[in-house]
């Protein structure tokens, strides 16, 4: 499975992370070309989220080697964070239930303009920057399959009123505003029907076809994905999947 050269290749050998309660994951091997769909498969509590964070430069591995898009980990974690984004990760990319869909997208575009843009971009006129922000939001929403006008109150729909699939699509859209070369998505198939799972996997495949490498956490990997299983790794207790050693977790702003 491949894509354009925009995505990041992912290679890992004997990758492991040890927390205060033992190994969260260990012995992980990955070989994926740019534009691949990588499925981290395993039960809740098997270290899936921690592995996702490690492969996107947000968590420092304890042993083994990993190179993502030419960025050697953990030495170049900061550089990898700038080239990647996260979606639907509890405790990291949580949506504010009181904000509307439109407010979330506008806020994300503003943050991207302030912290993710170039100096040259900051020198453009306000009208040009506004047009660019609108285009980014429109493109990201379209790529995530988020039809804002079809929501109950359109863009003014509060997050608390979204269905689970709609909230997942919004989280993906927010991540795509920054045009990442690697996208990490957690809990991809949690509490979804078979039809909804199929729709989400189709969405993620469409992103890989456009060139973005996607790493997705799931309970069961779809056919054709590069599958990385955490089922057999010596994981820590279940709560360690979400609560890791604070010293191991990197900065997640702009995830």
CORJODA-V576285 format. One record per backbone hydrogen bond with DSSP energy under -1.0 kcal/mol. NH is the residue of the N-H (numbers start at 0). CO is the residue of the C=O. If there is no record, write none. Layout:
NH;CO
NH;CO
This chain:
7;180
9;31
10;66
11;29
12;64
14;27
15;62
16;24
18;21
21;18
23;16
24;16
27;14
29;11
31;9
35;32
37;213
38;225
39;215
40;227
41;217
45;42
50;46
51;47
52;48
53;49
54;50
56;53
57;52
58;52
59;247
61;15
62;15
64;12
66;10
67;70
68;8
70;67
72;65
75;71
76;73
79;75
80;76
81;77
84;181
85;254
86;183
91;88
92;88
98;95
100;156
101;154
103;99
104;100
105;101
106;102
107;103
108;104
109;105
110;106
111;107
112;108
113;109
114;110
115;111
121;117
123;120
128;124
129;125
130;126
131;127
132;128
133;129
134;130
135;131
136;132
137;133
138;134
139;135
140;136
141;137
142;138
143;139
144;141
145;140
147;145
150;147
153;150
155;152
156;153
158;98
159;96
160;157
161;158
166;162
167;163
168;164
169;165
170;166
171;167
172;168
173;169
174;170
175;171
176;172
178;175
180;82
181;82
182;212
183;84
184;214
185;86
187;216
191;188
196;192
197;193
198;194
199;195
200;196
201;197
202;198
203;199
204;200
205;201
206;202
207;203
208;204
209;205
210;207
211;206
212;180
213;35
214;182
215;37
216;184
217;39
224;221
225;36
227;38
229;40
234;232
239;236
240;237
241;238
242;238
247;244
249;57
254;251
